[in-house]
Amino acid sequence: MRKFIIDTDTASDDAVALIMAHHWPDVEIVAVTIVNGNVAVGQGVKNALYTIEVCNASTPVYVGCAKPMLRESRYADWFHGKDGMGNMYYPEAKSKPESAHATDAIIDIIKQYPGEITLVTLGPLTNIATALLKAPEIAQLVQRCVIMGGAANTVGNVTPAAEYNIWVDPEAAKIVFHSGMPMEMVGWELSRHDAALTFAEVETVMNFGTERARLAMECNKTALDVAMKRQGAVGLTLADPVAIAVALDPDIVTRQGKYFVDVEITSELTRGATVVDELEVLNKNPNMNVIWSINVMRWKEILYFCLH
């Protein structure tokens, strides 16, 4: 079994990603760690515990950083709803989070399983950066780090220049990007256009009739509405599930490459931009495997497989 730690600011698309990871045959989720982002960390914990309960799992959940490293919190309730789950206000789960802090759990688990952990990040990188500052040696002990974040030399989703997860805590992203971990950047753009779920595809998933399929679509109601009205999307864009799909099955990647990628932290205009040195004009060592494109049909097959 491959061992995963999933770091998440659990809102609607994170919930779908958690469901997928919990229903993949050769993956064991060792821990789910919660970071401030889409919603306040307490709400993220509630959403994760509820989603895990729907999966009939008992994965330990750890509470992480309650604000970005240097910036004020900027939530995405305009996209995910006040509760982060499409304003469905699901009941509280029976289980409770663990007592250890998420950053300590991340460090301890990576050290416990050196060279075995796939770290998947679905939110701002505050927890990961904090863990790296406390224990820089973990960078070399992670087998693989899949980052849902950034926009690879393309338009952002929260500003013209930046993707939300990186924009919320650009300092944390900069620390992580320069940590030396074996990282893959899955930008939000990979969930756009034909990777989005059309109304018919959403209907198909709902008709699976499973509790997890219903949760996955219902909690994304506000996200679907906003994506179509404000972002000109053709349907439901699921950035975190696409990143999880890349983590679960790397063969869905159709084009990728290693580049030097940096994060803008001083400009207000381009705060959080992920600058990919695509033409290698900076002559700096590559620090990131950038995913440029995926097999869209295969991505949707993986999603259907996990929700059925």
ZAMARPA-805257 format. One line per field, with one value per residue (C-alpha): x negated, z negated, y; residue in one letter. Coordinates in Angstrom, 3 decimals, always signed. Each point is the difference from the previous one (the first is absolute). Example, Ala and Ser with C-alpha at 12.3 -4.5 7.8 and 13.67 -1.06 7.14 Angstrom:
% residues 2
px = -12.300 | -1.370
pz = -7.800 | +0.660
py = -4.500 | +3.440
residuo = a | s
***
This chain:
% residues 308
px = +0.000 | -1.190 | +0.151 | +1.560 | +0.195 | +2.632 | -0.274 | +3.276 | +2.058 | +3.053 | +2.769 | +2.085 | -2.617 | -2.350 | +2.837 | +0.193 | -3.784 | +0.165 | +2.727 | -2.102 | -3.116 | +1.995 | +1.354 | -3.195 | -1.126 | -3.735 | +0.006 | +0.060 | +0.734 | -2.248 | +1.185 | +2.153 | -1.405 | +2.123 | -1.232 | +1.701 | +1.073 | +3.368 | +1.552 | -1.215 | -1.972 | +2.804 | +2.512 | -2.548 | -0.328 | +3.796 | +0.227 | -2.853 | +1.348 | +3.451 | -1.393 | -2.172 | +3.042 | +1.946 | -2.944 | +0.450 | -3.617 | -1.680 | -2.998 | -1.609 | +0.591 | -2.452 | +0.674 | -2.606 | -0.844 | +2.860 | -1.352 | -2.569 | -3.620 | -0.028 | +3.301 | +3.585 | +2.404 | +1.999 | +2.735 | +1.700 | +3.569 | +1.061 | -0.904 | +0.597 | +2.850 | -0.082 | -0.621 | -2.383 | +2.418 | +2.451 | +2.028 | +1.222 | -0.879 | -0.624 | +0.264 | -3.052 | -1.895 | -0.170 | -3.790 | -2.305 | -3.366 | -3.258 | -1.727 | -3.380 | -0.554 | +0.089 | -3.558 | -1.367 | +2.024 | -1.396 | -3.582 | +0.484 | +1.733 | -2.551 | -2.809 | +1.857 | +0.255 | -3.103 | +0.214 | +3.549 | +2.321 | +1.847 | +0.941 | +2.984 | +0.763 | +3.449 | -0.096 | -2.361 | -3.453 | -0.151 | -0.124 | -2.649 | -2.211 | +0.276 | -0.959 | -2.977 | -1.214 | +0.171 | -1.562 | -1.626 | -1.305 | +3.490 | -0.347 | -2.395 | +2.157 | +3.199 | +0.413 | +2.195 | +1.819 | +2.974 | +1.034 | +3.393 | -0.968 | -1.135 | +0.656 | -2.811 | -0.617 | +3.730 | +2.918 | +0.753 | +3.380 | -0.147 | -1.950 | -1.075 | -3.437 | +0.577 | +1.768 | +1.754 | -2.075 | -3.296 | +1.450 | +1.363 | -3.456 | -2.678 | -2.793 | +0.848 | +0.069 | -3.417 | -1.461 | +1.487 | -0.996 | -3.621 | -0.108 | -1.513 | +2.945 | +0.810 | +3.028 | +2.631 | +2.092 | +3.573 | +1.336 | +3.678 | +0.085 | -0.083 | +3.564 | +1.358 | +1.566 | +0.644 | -1.208 | +3.013 | +3.080 | +2.915 | +3.569 | +0.525 | -3.102 | +1.099 | +3.356 | -1.798 | -1.870 | +3.168 | +1.641 | -2.683 | +2.244 | -2.826 | -0.178 | -3.484 | +1.086 | +2.871 | -2.249 | -2.594 | +2.478 | +2.283 | -2.802 | -1.263 | +3.273 | -1.259 | -3.362 | +1.737 | +2.145 | -2.918 | -2.333 | +2.523 | +1.163 | -3.298 | -2.704 | +1.700 | -0.357 | +1.882 | +0.815 | -1.345 | -3.747 | -1.561 | -3.586 | -0.708 | +1.444 | -2.145 | -3.085 | +1.042 | +0.493 | -3.586 | -1.179 | +2.031 | -0.860 | -3.013 | +0.669 | +2.788 | -2.663 | -0.544 | -2.562 | -2.330 | -3.493 | -2.469 | -0.429 | -1.120 | +3.182 | +0.123 | +2.776 | +0.600 | +0.238 | -0.775 | +2.378 | +3.647 | +0.985 | -1.580 | -0.044 | -0.118 | -0.799 | -1.831 | -2.649 | -1.126 | -3.315 | +1.322 | -2.773 | -2.745 | -1.154 | -0.922 | -2.513 | +1.126 | +0.316 | +3.521 | +1.896 | +3.419 | +1.562 | +2.672 | +3.047 | +1.102 | +2.809 | +1.942 | +2.075 | +3.440 | +1.926 | -2.137 | +0.402 | +3.779 | -0.192 | -2.002 | +2.552 | +2.904 | -1.804 | -0.470 | +3.542 | +1.881
pz = +0.000 | +0.823 | -3.006 | +0.416 | -2.188 | +1.311 | -1.097 | +0.689 | -0.671 | +0.282 | +2.044 | +2.824 | +2.532 | -2.785 | -1.213 | +3.416 | -0.027 | -3.478 | +1.171 | +3.021 | -2.060 | -2.481 | +2.819 | +1.892 | -0.343 | -0.709 | -2.117 | -3.785 | -1.362 | -3.045 | -0.988 | +1.106 | -1.156 | +0.065 | +0.968 | +0.014 | +3.518 | +1.715 | -3.469 | -3.551 | -1.333 | -2.392 | +2.843 | +2.109 | -2.788 | -0.178 | +3.773 | +0.117 | -2.903 | +1.588 | +3.413 | -1.541 | -1.901 | +3.286 | +1.290 | -2.983 | -0.908 | -3.245 | +1.386 | -2.647 | +0.549 | -1.372 | -0.529 | +1.598 | +0.420 | -0.571 | +2.191 | +2.745 | -1.070 | +0.432 | +1.617 | -1.126 | +0.698 | +3.230 | +0.225 | +3.130 | -1.313 | +3.092 | +1.967 | -2.364 | -2.147 | -3.606 | -1.341 | +2.843 | +1.074 | +2.256 | -3.009 | -0.617 | -3.728 | -0.502 | -3.519 | -2.217 | +0.223 | -3.021 | +0.052 | -1.277 | +1.222 | -1.530 | -2.711 | +1.752 | +2.250 | +3.736 | +0.583 | -2.660 | +1.445 | +3.475 | -1.317 | -2.148 | +2.702 | +2.691 | -2.397 | -0.952 | +3.675 | +1.692 | +3.787 | -0.100 | -0.364 | +2.829 | -1.275 | +1.805 | -0.673 | +0.860 | -1.790 | -0.827 | -0.914 | -3.560 | -1.800 | +2.350 | -0.188 | -3.803 | -0.157 | +2.312 | -2.142 | -3.107 | +1.675 | +3.362 | +0.256 | +0.811 | +3.531 | +0.883 | -1.667 | +2.009 | +2.927 | +1.979 | -0.613 | +2.245 | -0.323 | +1.090 | +0.477 | +2.413 | +3.610 | +2.339 | +2.011 | +0.435 | -1.492 | -3.722 | -1.642 | -2.872 | +1.825 | +3.657 | -1.143 | -2.797 | -1.061 | -3.389 | -2.042 | +0.847 | -0.227 | -3.535 | -1.415 | +2.581 | -2.596 | -0.963 | +3.665 | +0.555 | -2.931 | +1.298 | +3.634 | -1.083 | -2.511 | +2.297 | -0.338 | +3.131 | +1.000 | +2.727 | +0.693 | +1.084 | +0.921 | -0.194 | +3.803 | +0.351 | -1.364 | +2.558 | +3.449 | +0.986 | -3.411 | -1.629 | -0.635 | +2.238 | -1.336 | +1.603 | -1.732 | -3.362 | +0.589 | +0.850 | -3.323 | -1.966 | +1.609 | -1.457 | -3.056 | -2.533 | -3.034 | +1.025 | +3.558 | -1.352 | -2.501 | +2.702 | +2.272 | -2.571 | -1.936 | +3.254 | +0.856 | -0.703 | +1.624 | +3.207 | +0.004 | -0.589 | +2.433 | +2.792 | -0.803 | -0.975 | +1.638 | +3.273 | -0.734 | +2.039 | -3.145 | -3.393 | -0.295 | -2.561 | -0.587 | -3.120 | +1.438 | +3.121 | -2.246 | -1.926 | +3.305 | +0.978 | -3.391 | +0.298 | +3.627 | +1.379 | +3.407 | +0.609 | +0.572 | +3.723 | -0.147 | -2.814 | -0.510 | -2.655 | -0.301 | -2.392 | -1.500 | -2.337 | -1.938 | -0.030 | -3.538 | +0.204 | +2.670 | -0.851 | +3.671 | +0.607 | -3.585 | +0.022 | +3.697 | +0.794 | +2.501 | +2.047 | +1.792 | +3.024 | +2.354 | -2.634 | +0.359 | -3.692 | +0.132 | -3.410 | -1.073 | +0.461 | -3.274 | +1.260 | +2.302 | +1.749 | +1.270 | +3.254 | +1.083 | -0.962 | +1.714 | -0.665 | +0.804 | -2.423 | -2.721 | +0.223 | -0.010 | -3.245 | -1.545 | +1.029 | -1.270 | -3.441 | -0.333 | +1.337
py = +0.000 | +3.507 | +2.318 | +3.469 | +3.074 | +2.400 | +3.624 | +1.784 | +3.135 | -2.217 | +1.548 | -1.433 | -1.110 | -1.155 | -2.230 | -1.682 | -0.466 | -1.594 | -2.379 | -1.005 | -0.685 | -2.092 | -2.177 | -0.724 | -3.639 | +0.333 | +3.171 | +0.312 | +3.494 | +0.201 | +3.483 | +2.898 | +3.336 | +3.154 | +3.449 | +3.383 | +0.983 | -0.395 | +0.064 | +0.574 | -2.954 | -1.068 | -0.205 | -1.867 | -2.575 | -0.452 | -0.435 | -2.509 | -2.081 | -0.125 | -0.987 | -2.739 | -1.314 | -0.237 | -2.078 | -2.378 | +0.710 | +0.980 | +1.906 | +2.217 | +3.725 | +2.579 | +3.709 | +2.263 | +3.667 | +2.439 | +2.813 | +0.606 | +0.557 | +3.777 | +0.970 | +0.380 | -2.873 | +0.332 | -2.606 | -1.370 | -0.148 | +1.973 | -3.142 | -2.932 | +1.382 | +1.229 | -3.528 | -0.829 | -2.750 | +1.815 | +1.257 | -3.556 | +0.285 | -3.698 | -1.467 | -0.287 | -3.271 | -2.281 | -0.097 | +2.753 | +1.273 | -1.241 | +2.036 | +0.375 | +3.012 | -0.705 | +1.262 | -2.362 | -2.872 | +0.719 | -0.030 | -3.115 | -2.050 | +0.884 | -1.001 | -3.169 | -1.048 | +1.449 | -0.142 | -1.368 | +2.982 | +1.679 | +3.453 | +1.514 | +3.652 | +1.336 | +3.362 | +2.855 | -1.324 | +1.410 | -3.367 | -1.380 | +3.108 | +0.035 | -3.688 | +0.636 | +2.907 | -2.212 | -3.056 | +0.852 | -3.579 | -1.334 | +1.449 | -2.815 | -2.672 | +0.600 | -2.366 | +2.379 | +3.273 | +0.825 | +3.643 | +1.236 | +3.580 | +2.633 | +0.778 | -1.023 | +3.180 | +0.496 | +1.932 | -0.279 | -0.548 | +2.508 | +2.713 | +0.125 | -1.157 | -2.483 | -3.162 | +0.135 | -2.508 | +1.701 | +3.527 | -0.556 | -0.791 | +0.829 | -0.001 | -3.575 | -0.999 | +1.566 | -1.967 | -3.258 | +0.605 | +0.541 | -2.868 | -2.627 | -2.392 | -2.038 | +2.090 | +0.027 | +3.086 | -0.682 | +3.436 | +0.931 | +0.303 | -3.803 | -0.127 | +2.474 | -0.320 | -3.635 | -1.241 | +1.694 | -2.126 | +0.939 | +0.038 | -3.408 | -1.396 | +1.424 | -1.711 | -3.270 | +0.123 | +0.811 | -3.037 | -2.290 | +0.132 | -0.377 | +2.280 | +1.117 | +0.880 | +2.066 | +1.786 | +0.692 | +1.753 | +1.656 | +1.677 | +1.547 | +1.779 | +3.519 | -0.798 | -1.063 | +3.125 | +2.385 | -1.781 | +0.386 | +3.542 | +1.609 | -2.092 | -0.889 | -3.717 | -2.594 | -1.938 | -1.062 | +0.589 | -2.364 | +1.106 | -2.098 | -3.233 | +0.463 | +0.294 | -3.117 | -1.833 | +0.907 | -1.311 | -3.221 | -0.724 | +1.918 | -1.562 | +2.523 | +2.653 | +0.560 | +2.817 | +1.015 | +1.367 | +1.138 | +3.767 | +2.685 | +1.453 | +2.986 | +1.709 | +3.762 | +1.373 | +3.750 | +1.317 | +0.610 | -0.254 | -3.407 | -1.331 | -3.794 | -0.357 | -3.243 | +1.016 | -3.012 | +0.505 | -1.828 | +1.125 | -0.466 | +3.607 | +0.293 | -2.869 | -1.257 | -3.613 | -1.415 | -0.377 | -1.100 | -2.544 | +2.056 | -1.891 | +1.662 | -2.323 | -3.114 | -2.673 | +1.480 | -3.179 | -1.985 | +2.677 | -0.312 | -3.806 | +0.149 | +2.370 | -2.277 | -3.104 | +1.583 | +1.343 | -3.030
residuo = m | r | k | f | i | i | d | t | d | t | a | s | d | d | a | v | a | l | i | m | a | h | h | w | p | d | v | e | i | v | a | v | t | i | v | n | g | n | v | a | v | g | q | g | v | k | n | a | l | y | t | i | e | v | c | n | a | s | t | p | v | y | v | g | c | a | k | p | m | l | r | e | s | r | y | a | d | w | f | h | g | k | d | g | m | g | n | m | y | y | p | e | a | k | s | k | p | e | s | a | h | a | t | d | a | i | i | d | i | i | k | q | y | p | g | e | i | t | l | v | t | l | g | p | l | t | n | i | a | t | a | l | l | k | a | p | e | i | a | q | l | v | q | r | c | v | i | m | g | g | a | a | n | t | v | g | n | v | t | p | a | a | e | y | n | i | w | v | d | p | e | a | a | k | i | v | f | h | s | g | m | p | m | e | m | v | g | w | e | l | s | r | h | d | a | a | l | t | f | a | e | v | e | t | v | m | n | f | g | t | e | r | a | r | l | a | m | e | c | n | k | t | a | l | d | v | a | m | k | r | q | g | a | v | g | l | t | l | a | d | p | v | a | i | a | v | a | l | d | p | d | i | v | t | r | q | g | k | y | f | v | d | v | e | i | t | s | e | l | t | r | g | a | t | v | v | d | e | l | e | v | l | n | k | n | p | n | m | n | v | i | w | s | i | n | v | m | r | w | k | e | i | l | y | f | c | l | h
***
